[in-house]
Amino acid sequence: MPLQQVLNYDEETTDTISDHYTRILQDLGEDPSRDGLLKTPVRAAKAMQFLTQGYEMNAENILRSAMFAENYSEMVIVKDIEFYSLCEHHMLPFFGKAHVAYIPDGYIVGLSKIPRVIEVFSRRLQVQERLTDDVLKAIHTTLNPLGVAVVMEARHMCMMMRGVQKQSSVTTTSAFTGAFESERTRNEFLKLITSNLH
């Protein structure tokens, strides 16, 4: 089920955030009472709650809900996972793809839970470096696998729309534990996520 269908907007919180957006529009020189902006504060308040709903979710619980005992100890990769987040410095979006691998040690996890873990942490005010580390730690702590690898590639609107205004720049971050600290295993992972096997 898409996340937007399960999010319940708290009326009091929505009203409070909406009031703040009304004042922001006024401070920017806009007229919040004009037709095009009449419902903008409420829409923005709901959008912000949706984009930060990760604070209400628990990655470890999500992983534990679909852990299965399995005697499999080879690399499991879920790649090209789309994600969208908000930079905590300017509250502008950054977005891209994540590639996650783990080597099981007695337990595997339902494949859909890996993207869900990314949603938990990306739907918060973030920096890409911490987001990468958050995903790795949640999988490592919960599954206790032989190793975890996470690579994230993203475009940052705070660099594209303002500041240096470089539209083609891509930021890549990575984090590795256990078996992936071995150059051979890490290189195998990096080769697989850059290969077009499908």
N, C-alpha and C positions, 0 to 999 in steps of 0.2 A: 504494500500500500504506500503510495507517495507520501512523503513527510507532511506536505501541506494539508492532507486530509486528516491527519491525526493531531495536529496542533490546535489546542483550544486557547483562544485569545482571552486573557483575563481583562474584563471590562474596565476595571479601575486602572490597571497598568496601561491599557490602550489610551484611556482618557488622559492620563498624566503625560505620557510620551507625546500624544497629539497636541496638548497644550504647549509643550516645549517647541514642537515643530511650527506651531502658529507664530510663536514669538521669533523663532529663527527667520521665518519668511518676512516678518515685519522688519527685523533688524537688517535684512538684506535689501530692504527697500521695496518689497512686494506688497500687494494688497491681498491678504488671505480671503477676503470676502468676494473677490471676483470669481466668475463662473468656473474657470479652469482650475482654480485652487481651492474651491469650497471643501472638497473632500480629501484634498492632498494630505493634510496633517494626519488624518485617520489612516489613510492608505500607507503613509510613510511609517506610522507607528506599528502597524501590523507587519509591514515588510521588515522592519528592524527586529521585531520579535521572531519572525520566521528565520531571518538570517543569523540569529544568535541563539536558536533553540538548543544548540549543543550543550549549553549550560545545564539543561534539564535532563540530559541523557547520560548514561553510564556505559562506557565502552566495555568494561570487564563483564558486566551483566549481559550485554549483547553477545559477546563471545561465548560465555558460559551457557547461554541458551541453546547453543548448537554445537557443543563439543562431543566428539564421538571417539571412543577407544578404537584405535586402528593400528595395525602393525605395518606402518608405511614410513619410510625414513629417507625419502628422496625429496628434492625441491618441489614446492608447490608455489606457483606464481600466479598472481592476478595482476594484469597490467592494463594500462590505458584507462584507469579509473578517473572519470571526470570529477573535479571538485571545484567549489567556489567558496571563497572566504572573504573576510574583511580585514584589511590591514589595520592594526590597532593604532598606528601613528596618525593616519589621516582618515580612517573609516571609509576608505575607498576599496573597491573589490580587487582581489587578485584571484586568478583562476588558471587551471591547467589540468595536468594528468599526473596520477600517482601510479607507481609500480611497486608492488609489495610481494615479498617472498618469505616463506618460512620452511624450515626442515623439521617435520614432526618428530616427536620423541614420545610415542605412545598415544597421542591425541591429534586428531585433525579437527577442523572447524568448517561448518557450512560455508561455502564460497561466498555467498551473499553477505556474510557478516563482515568480511574484510572491507568492502565499500561502506558498510554501515559504520564501522569504526572511524573511517575517514570523515564521514558526515558528522559524527559526534564532535570531532575536534576542529573541523573546518567551519562548522556553524557556530563559531565564537570569534571574538576579536583576537586576531592572531598575527604572528610573524611566521614566515615560511619555515624558518629554521626550527622554531619550537613545534610547529605543526608536524614536521617530519619526525621529530623526536617523540612527540606525544603518541603518534601512531605506533612507532616501534616499541615503546615501553609498554603500551597496553597489550600488544600481542605477546611480547616477551614475558611479561608478568603473568598473564592469564594462561597461556598454553604451555609455558615452560619448554619451548622447542629447542632443538639443537642450534638454531640460529634464526635471525630475522634480518631482512634487508628491506629498506624503504628508499626509493628515489622519487622526488617530486620535481616537476618542471612547471613553472608558472609565469604568466605575464601579469605585471603589476600596474594597475591603473594610476597609482600615485607616481609612477615613473613615466607613464604614457600621456596622461592628461595634464600633468603639472610638472613642476621641477625641471628635470632634464628633457622631458618630452621625447623620449626615445621609444618609438612604436615597435621596433623589431627586437627589442631585448627580451631574453628569456633567462630566468633565474632557476638554477638547478641546485637542489640540496639532497644530501644522502645521509643515511645512518645505517650502521651494521652492528650486529652482535654475533657472538658465538662462531659458528662455522663460517660465517660470511666475513669474518676478519682474516680468513685465509685468502691469499691473493687468487688462488686457483678457483675456489668456490665463488668468490666475488666476481671474478672475470666471467665465469659461466653465466651467472645471473645477469650481468650487464650485457653480455652477448645475446642472451635470450630476449631481454626486453627491447633490444634494438633490432631484432630479427623480425621479418614479416613471414610468420609461419602459417598464417590463416588466409 
